[in-house]
Amino acid sequence: MVQGTANWNTEQTAEWLQEYVDDWVKFYRKHTNEGNVASYIPLLKEVDPDLLGITIMGRNGMKISSGDIGQQFTLQSISKLLTFIVACMTRGISYVLNRVDVEPTGEAFNSIMHLELNELKKPFNPFVNAGAITVTSMLEGKTSDLKLEPIFELLEKMLGYRPSLNVDVYESERDSSMRNRAIGYYLLEIGFLESDLNITLETYFKQCSIDVTVDDLAKIGVILASDGVDPDTREEIIPRQVARIAKALMLTCGMYDASGKFATYVGVPAKSGVSGGIVAVAPPRVREENLPFLDGCGIGVFGPALDEKGNSIAGIRLLRHIASQWDLSIF
């Protein structure tokens, strides 16, 4: 049985919080058997579907981790968040938003149909594949490695180390992503791409194949919760306006075509990936009660068993429970 929260007070210790999170992870792990790992990328089919881990990192330095926290996994669609941030920082917000919209689609993240049916002047948002590939084409550089470099630089500033490219996953994704190639050719035909199609797609497949952990996602989240400032060093890593636009997009578009339900029932900005990762952001909030992480936190979740929308089935249920118990919702 999942425990409820106590009446939190300023003397509540991290050890007590740890006990609650351990209990919740144990309880929600059983829901992994209700989902399936991503099958359209061959290597992702080999991941243990029963894995579940979480890290919660507060702006005050408190950190709670539980479950399979040492497991590495690839960013997949979470990389779209980072690419959008980099594009806004290097090309300018107005430049990017003139070429990619900020509207939810109501369609699957890899939909082709909505591109043609809506006769778009630009992709709906940077978190669907069409928008993400368009944003990737905006990155500067004539090779995929040059285009990727500012993404790695941003990650290194946020995480304190340079993460690695998972070459095996990259090659698996490159050799199997026929739908993304179809999207790329359509974008090329209607003039949305700003760089060579093959280089753009190579960059896109590589950015999705960067290895991270739940600790890494939590650190990214807590920096966004602080409007782009690293709460440990006080360094501004992401300009405030860029961070705020990114969080708005996470809330409205970050969980594929389940974003509306996630915003309603969980109520925090988040971005997911088909590897099972979720990065979530709980900004500072004003409450009469004393609750954990009132000054904001970042949350990283990993649970590779996915629901029909492509989101971690146990991860979402775990996040929903924590958001409810600790009143993390921004609403």
Number of C-alpha atoms within 10 A of each C-alpha: 7 14 12 12 12 12 9 14 11 8 6 14 12 12 10 10 17 15 13 18 23 17 15 22 22 17 15 19 21 12 16 23 13 12 20 19 25 23 11 14 20 14 15 21 15 11 15 14 22 18 18 30 26 30 26 25 27 27 22 14 11 13 19 18 22 22 20 19 18 12 14 15 22 26 26 23 28 26 24 27 21 20 26 28 23 23 22 25 15 15 13 13 16 10 13 20 16 10 19 23 16 17 14 19 19 13 15 16 21 15 15 17 11 16 17 9 8 10 10 12 14 19 27 22 24 29 33 25 24 26 25 23 28 31 30 28 24 25 26 18 15 12 15 22 14 13 23 21 14 20 19 20 15 18 19 13 15 24 19 11 12 13 16 12 17 18 13 11 23 23 17 17 23 18 12 14 14 12 13 21 16 13 21 21 15 17 21 16 10 12 12 22 21 16 19 13 17 14 18 25 22 21 23 29 24 25 28 23 26 21 19 21 23 28 25 23 28 28 27 24 32 31 30 29 27 25 23 23 20 22 19 10 7 11 13 16 17 23 14 15 13 21 21 17 17 23 26 16 23 25 22 25 29 34 30 26 20 18 23 18 12 22 21 12 16 24 24 24 28 30 28 30 26 27 28 32 30 30 30 30 33 28 26 17 14 9 9 5 11 14 19 21 23 20 16 22 29 29 28 30 32 30 29 31 28 25 19 10 16 24 28 31 24 31 29 23 18 25 25 19 18 19 18 14 15 16 21 25 20 16 10
